[in-house]
Structure formats: structure tokens, C-alpha cells
Amino acid sequence: MVKIIINITIYDDKILEIIVNKLLPPRLNWILRVVRYTPTSHKLYIIKHLKEIRHFIIIIKIGDSMGLRPGKCYRGVDKPAYTRKEYVRGVPQPKIVHFVMGNLSGEFPVEVHLVSKNDVQIRHNALEAARVVGNKYIQSKCGKMGYRMLIRVYPHQILRENKMASGAGADRISDGMRLAFGKPIGTAARVRKGQKIITIYTTPDKIDDAKEALRRCAMKIPAKCRIVVEMKDEASSKK
């Protein structure tokens, strides 16, 4: 017995009926299992069996099971702010685990900043990836108490997407409405040109390590960045 598994993402019961009634080859024997994906519990469970015959298995996933879209789809600051979470249902929680790491109470004479060169939106998963890679490197060089790392932006902006059917034959169903409003899929931080994204506080002998950590952080951020080093006396005089 040959089993062929085809993964398709369906978001509408009407589209599902069209696929079952019109797109599936009528001459073949099919076992059709419909599986719903629940983002809250992250479990797959079977809803119902539609047709049962011998040779093939098609698994159709209903829900938010498609992969993450590239960061270039959301990095532009070209839409009005959409941040009032008290009026929006189903906004996913940010993936950022910590905003302050290292020695929280120590005094450090050097501040190294990662500064954005242009206006950009940074998704919460990109901020978390930058935090992980930067914190891992600077902690290996300075120890747990030899630095303080600070994420200076918060993902307030709610990102929306009009979810549509994807997979083989989905283009034969519908192209969707243009400029659809969409549903929340994540959050992002809006950063202006010249704004500080991440700061590392450390000692003068660890400046190069802090700059390398921020360089690695910049590789996870969808914008051009520069690294600025400030001594504590200079920073206090500027304030």
C-alpha cells in the first residue's frame, strides 16, 4: 500500500468543501482526514473522516500552520500605528524572554549601543534572536556579572495578515480581496532612524567584545545598524 501525504493549509470551511467536491480526483479511492491546528495548545487533532477508501491519504491542515514569512514583508514603516491591544482580540504574546540581562546592579563606565540607520519595524522574533546571540557571546567573554545588556525597544505594533489557502491547487480557488484588513499574527517594534535598539554596559577592556556581540545582534535585525561607544563621563555630559 502506497501512502502519499500532501500538506495543504485551509482557512475556510467553504474552501474545504470546494476541494473535496471539485478538486479531488473522483476515480481514486481516498482517505481524507481533516486536521485542525490550534495555536493555543499546539496540538493536532482529527475532526472527522470525510471519505474512506484504500490507497491514498491526504492530510488537510486547517489553521495557522504555514511557515513564518520573511522579515522584508513587515520591516517597512508605511502604515498607521496599530497598537491598542485592549481593542484587538487574539494578539500573540511577544517571544522576548528578558529585556535586561547580566549584572543588574553593577556600575559600568562604558556604554556600547546598537543604533538603527533608518526607520524600520523589527518583529519580536527577530529581537529575541538578536538577544540570544548577543547575550550568549558577551556572557562567554565577560562572565555573568561583567556586563549588563538592555533591549531598548518593545514590540507594540500589531502585525496583521489576511490568511488564505496555500498549497497545490490553492490558486484555482480564490485570489482574495485586495487590501484586506487581516487578523493579528504577531507584534513588532517601530524604530526610528538614530534610535538605540540594544545597549551593552561593560568595562573598558571589554569594548571589543561588546562591539562583536552587537555586530552579531545586527545580523538578526532587518535594518542597517551602526555601533556607538560612549564613556560614562561623555554620556552624562550629553544628558
N, C-alpha and C positions, 0 to 999 in steps of 0.2 A: 504494500500500500504506500503510495506516494503522498506526502503532506506538503503542501505549499502554503506558507504563511505570508499574507500581504497585509502590511500595516497602513491603514488609511485613517485620517482624522476627520471626524464628522461632528458638527456642532448643532445640527438641526434635525429633528425627527422627520420633517418633510423631505429633506435631502436623503435621509436614510431610506425612506420609502421609495424614492426615485431610483436609488442604487439597487435596491432589492428587486423592484419590479421591472426595470428597464435595462440596467447596465450589466447585470449578471447574465452570463450565457445560459440560455434556457435548456440547452441539450445536456449540460453536465450535471452530475449529481453533487450537491453542495451540502456541507455542514456549516451553517452560518452562526457564529457566536458573537453576540454584541456585548462589548465590554465597556463599562463607564469608568472614566478616570476621575477620582475625587482628589482635588489638590489639598483638602484639609487633612485627610488621613493617609494620603499617598498609597492607596491600595486599589487594586483592580478587582472588580467582582462582576460576575456574569448576571445580566439582566434576564435574558430569555433566549430560547432557541427558536429561530425563525423557520429554517428548513433543515432537514436531516436526510442525507443520502451518503454515498460511500467514499468518494475518492479524494476530495479536497477539503481543506479547512481555510476559511477566510476569517481573520480577526479584524473587526472594525472597532476602532477606539473612538469613543465619544468624550470630548472634553479637552482640557488644556494639556495635551500630551506632545505638542510639537516642540522642537528644539528652540533654544534661545536665539533670537535674531541678532545680527551683527550690531556692534555699538554705533556704527555710522547711521543706523536708522533713527537714532534718538539723540545724537550729540548736538544737533543744531538747536539754537535758541531762536526759534521762528514762530512760536505760538504763545498765546497769552498764558499767564500763570494759572495753574490748576492745582491748588494746594489745600482746599478746605475739606479735610478728611471727615469732619463731622457731618458733612452732607453727602458723602460718597460711600457707597457700600462695597465691601469686598476688596479693599486695598491691601495688597500683601505687605507684610512686615519687612523692614529693611534687613538685609543679611549682615550688616555690620555688627560684629560682636562687641568690640570695645572701641571707644573713641580716644581714650587715654591709656597709655601703656608705659611700663618701666617704673622708674623711681618717681612717685607722685609728689613726694615732699622735699626732694633734694633741690639745691640751688645750682644751676649750671651757667657758666659765663658765656656760652656760645649758643646761638640760635641759627639753625640751618633750615631754610624754607624752600618748599617746592611751590613755585609761582606759575600760574597759567599765563600763556602769551596771548590768548584770545578767549572770547566768550564761548562757553561750552556747557553742555549738560553731561554729567557723569553719573552713570547708573550705580545703584547701590552695590551690585555685584562687582563692578569694577573698583569701587572704593574698598571693598573688602579684600579683593585680590591684591590691591596695592598695599593695604595694611599688612596682610600676611607676609608678603615677600619682603617688605621693608623692615618689619619688626623682627623677622627671623634673622636677617643679615646683621642688623645693628646689635641685636642681643648676643649674637655669637662673637662680636668684636668687643663690645663694651661690658658684657655681663648684664645680669638682671637689674642691677642698681646703678649702672653707669650712664644712664641716659633717660630721657623722657620723650615719648613720641605722641603727637597730638594730631588727630584728624579734625580739621578746622571747618569743614563743611558738613551739612546734614541734608539727606535726600528728601526735601519737602515736595518737590514736583511730582505729581501723579502721572504716570505714563499710561496711555490708552492704546488699544489695538482692536480693530474690527476683525474678530476671528472668523475665518472662512474654512471651507473644506479644502484639504490638501491631500495630495497623493495621486495615484494613477486614475485618470478619468475625471478628476475634480473640475477641470476646466470646461467640461461638457455640461456641467450643472448650472453654474452661475458665476458671473464676474463680480457680483456685489455692487452695492451702491457707492458712488463716488463721494469722497469726503465724509464717510460715515463717522459717527462720534466715537464708537468703540467702548470697550469695557476696561477697567483697570488691570494692568498686568505687572506693575512694578512701580518703583519710585526712582527719582534721580535728583542730584544736587545741581542747581544752576550756579555756575561760576563765571564771574566777570573777568575781563582782561586785567591782569595785575593782581588778582586776588590770591591769597595764600591758601593752598589746599592742605598740605601736610607740613608740620614743623617738628624738627628733632632738636631737643636741648641736650647738650653734651659738653665735654671739656675740650680745650684747645688741641690736645694731642690726638683727638678722635675726629677731627673735622673731615679728613679724607674718608673715613669710614661712614660718616653721616652723609656725605655727598654721594658716595656709592650706593648707600641704601635708598636715597631719594631718586637716584638715577634708575634704580630697579623699580621703584614705585611708578615713575613716569612712564615706564614701558606698559603699564596696565591701564593708563589713562588715555582716553581718545582725544588728546589735545597736545599741542606743543607746549613744553614747560621749560622753565629755567630755574636754576638753583641759586639762591641768595644766602650769603653768610653774613651774619650780624653778630658783633660782640655785644655783651650786655650793656656796657657803657654807652655804645653808639645807639643801641635800641632805646635806652632810657632817655638819651638826649633828644632823639627824634620825637619821642612822645611828649 
